[in-house]
Amino acid sequence: MTLELTSIHLERGGRPVLEDVSIELPGGSVTAIVGPNGAGKSTLLAVASGELLPSRGQVSLAGRLMSRWAPGELATKRAVLPQASTLEFAFTVDEVVRLGRLPHLSSKRTDDRIARAALAKVGLDGFGARSYLQLSGGERQRVQLARVLAQVWESSANRVLLLDEPTAALDLVHQHSTLALARSMASEGVAVAVVLHDLNLAAQYADRIALMSRGALRVVGSPQDVLRPSILEPVYSIHVDVMELASPQRRLVLVRNPGEPRRETHDR
């Protein structure tokens, strides 16, 4: 299933926030959306999810305009993990995850099975009876990830996952396990888009990187195509070196201190 944004323009308070952005998020791949603070990454994800309506342009899912999907049907195909999930009620972890099952109207037995499986996927097996409010920030983030997994658990390859900074509250181990899970979902045909700030995580787990700056999409391509000093330095206003790692073959982005000579790299 492909999610496609075409000529998206969005204004807030008379100021353009997104300008003529077109991007395709194909099934079976992880697309990392990167860029400086204020580049429009989260706004783009909100438009892709249908949360925000663009001033101009259109969003389509599987060739059908987003506006023509019934909300209940759309909710079984597309799940969104926001940057922050505010929940102040003393729900159990299991109850939070089961919120993702509401669009399906399935049996309690089915929902219980899927909730347990989703928690196991995020490394929280056995946490179901705990109070959500008593968890750490990172644990809450993983519970919310389990919730969105439960939401699209049964839809085969016809699924879209939109993840907004899913690694922000996580330690090193769980940053990588979360993105490895995103890779695993993509291997099942799911279209995954993830907003990231860490370019090295994007290099390791993404099939494609979409680099944004000032509301515009500057370039979309493979990590090898996008992670180049000549592309990154004008966007981030900082000097970087990009090194090629032979095993596994990927790129490593290093910030260069002022006055430090450039390291030998394969290309600019």
N, C-alpha and C positions, 0 to 999 in steps of 0.2 A: 504494500500500500504506500502510495506516494503522497506527501503533503507538499503543495506548491503555492508559493507566494509570488504574485505577479504585480510589478510596478506599484509597490506599497508606498504610500505617502501618508504620514500622520502628523497632525499639528496639535499642539497644546498651548493654549493661551496665545494663539497667533504665531507661535514659533514652531518651525518644522523640527520634529523629533526623529522621524524616519523620512528619507528622501529617495524615492524611486528604487526601492529595494526589491529585487527579484531573486528568489532562491528556491531550489527544489530539494526536498528532504526525502530521498528514496528509501524504500524498504530494504532491509538487509545491510544497512550501513549506519555508522556513528558519525554525525556531523558535529564538530565542536565549534561553537560560536565564541570568538575571542575578541578582545579589544580593550582599550583603556576604560576607566570609569567614565560613565556618561556617554559611551559610544552608541547606546541604543540596544544593547544585547537583550536585556530583560524585556524591553518594550517590544522588540521583534518577536520574542517568544510568546508574549501575551497576545499579539496579533495572530500568530500562528495557531494558538489554542482557541481563538474565538472570543477571548476575554475582552479584547479591545477591537473596536471596529475602525478600520483605516479611513482616512479622509478620502483617499482615492486608492484604486487597485482592488485586487480580489485574492481570496484564499480559497483553495479547493483541496479536497481530500478524495483520493481515488477518482479524480476527474469530475467530482460533483462539488459545486460551490458549498462552502461551509454553511452558508445561510439556508441551504436546502436540506441539511441534515436535521432530522428530529433530534431534540436535545438528548432524549433517552438513548437513542441509537448511537449518537455520537459519543456519549459517555462510556459506552462499552468498547469503543474502538480507540479513543484518544484519552490519555491520562497525563496530568500535569503535576509536577512537583515544584511548588513555588520556593523562592528563597527562604521565606520564613512562614511557618504555619502556626498561627496563634490559636491555642486551645487551652482554656482555663477551667474546663470542667474535669472532674476527677474520673474520667473514663479509664477503663483498663486498656492495656495495650491491645488486647484482642478486639475490644469494641472499636478502637480507632481504626485498626486494619479492616474490620468488617464494614466500615463506612464506604470503602471502595467497592463493596459488593452491592450497594443499594440499587444501581441501575439495572442489575441483572434479574431481580425478583426470583432468585433461585432458592432452593431449599436450605434450611439451616444446616443440615448435614454437609451439603456441598460448600456452603460458605465457611463452615468451621474447618473443613479440610483445606480449602484454598488459603484461608488466613494462616493456618499453621505452616503450610508449605511456603507462603510468602515470607513469614518471619524467619523460617529456616534459611531461606535464600539470602537474607541480609544479616545472618549470624546472630539472630535473637531467638533461637529455638528455646522454648521454656519460659519466655517472658510474658506470655499471654495474660496471666492473671495479675501482673504488676500494675500499679497506678502509673499512668502516663506522666502525671505531674511530678512524680518522684524520680524520673529518669534524668540523666545528664543531657546536655544539649545535643551531643553527638548521637546518643541513643534515641532521642526523640526524632532526629533527622532520619535515622535508619527505620524507625517505625513508620514515618511518613512515606518513605520509599517503599516499604512493604505494602502500604495502603494503595499506592498507585500501581504496584505490580498486581495486587489482587483485583484491581479494577479492570485490567485488560488480560487477565489470566487465561481466559478461555477462547479468545478470538483468533487463534491460529496465527498466521503471518499477517493478518489484516489488523495491525496494531501500530499505534504511534505513541512514543514516550517523549515527553518534553520535560527536561530536567534543568532547573535554573539553579546554578551553583550548588550541586548536590554534595560537593566535597568540602564546603566552606567550614562546617563545624566539626569535621572529622579529623582523627589522627591519621598518621601516615599509612598504617595498615588498612584502615577502613576507607581512606581515599582510594586506594588501589583496588580493594575488593569491590567497592561500589562501581568503579569504572570497568572492572573486569566483568561485573554483572551486566552492565550496559552493553559490553561487547558480546556477551553470551546471548542477550536478547536479540541483538542485531543478527547474530548467526542463525536465529530462528526466523528471520525475515522481517523483524520489527524495524520500523523507521525510528531512529533515536537521534534527538537533537539535545545537546547539553551545553549550557553556558559555563565556561571555565575561565579562570584568570591565570592558571598555571599552564604556560605554554608547553612545558615538558610533559605534563600529564596528557595534554592534547596530542602531542607528538607520539606518545606511547599507545594511546587507545583509540584515536580517531582515524577513520578512513579519509575524512575530508575536514579541512579547517576553513571556516568562514571568518575573515578578519574584517571587523567593523571599526569605523572611526567617524565621530561627529554625525551619527545618524545615517551614514552611507555604508554600503557594502563595498569594501575596497578590493577584495580578491577572494575567490573560492577555489580551493584546489587541494591536492594531497599535502601532507606535512612537508614532504621534500620540496614541493613547489612554493609553499607559503612561508615556511620558516627560513627566511634568508635575511641577512642584515639589510640589504637594499630595500626590502619590503617592510621589515619591522621597525627600523630606526626612524623613518619619517612619521610613523603612526604613534609610536610610544615616546618619541623625543628622547631617546637614550641610545647609547652605543652598546651593541651586543656582538658577541661571537657565536657562531653556529657551527657546532662540531658534528661530524658524522661518526656514529658508533657502528662498528662492524658487526657486533653480536650482542643483542639483536640489532638489526639494521634500522636505526632511527636517528633523529636529530636531537641534539642537546643544545639548548639556548642558555648562554651565560652572559650576564651583564658585565660590561667592561668598565672598570673605574676610570674616572677622568685622568688623562695623561698616560694610561696604561697602553702599551702597544698592542695592536691587533694580533690575535693568535692566527696561526695558519689555518685557513678553512678551505673547503672544497670550492666554494663559490660565494659570490656576493648576493 
